[in-house]
Amino acid sequence: MTEPSSVNAQTPTSLNILIVDDSAMMRTMIKRAAALTGLPIGQIYEAADGLQALAVLQQQHVDALFTDINMPVMTGIELLQQIAGHERWQHMVRVIISTDGSVARRDEADGLDVRFYVEKPFRPEVMRDVLSDLTVAR
């Protein structure tokens, strides 16, 4: 798991993003922050919990998953565990955006192929850095 780095000047390809958070307001904030990056974003999908996210993943191509940890029905950790078991989602970059930045949570995320761990509240520049790293790495 890495911290986002500064913006790279290469031209990235567009990313389809899935935002998973039980707060509609937080999903909107993440979408706005992604739009403000100026990077080529494809489709942005939303889900209020891990179970809804799995339904979206079954139907749509998603390049990057941004998930909260603490949600009803299916948590972000449970979602990441489900994703880890499927080869079709191995390409998908996983990002946690959560208020829970404890060492135990970060260690748990390390075992689930999480590339970035962003703590809420975050500045829009952090989203820009994360998305820049994702698009350049593709």
Secondary structure, 3 states (H helix, E strand, C coil): CECCCCCCCCCCCCEEEEEECCCHHHHHHHHHHHHHCCCCEEEEEEECCHHHHHHHHHHCCCCEEEECCCCCCCCHHHHHHHHHCCHHHCCCEEEEEECCCCHHHHHHHHCCCEEEEEECCCCHHHHHHHHHHHHHHC
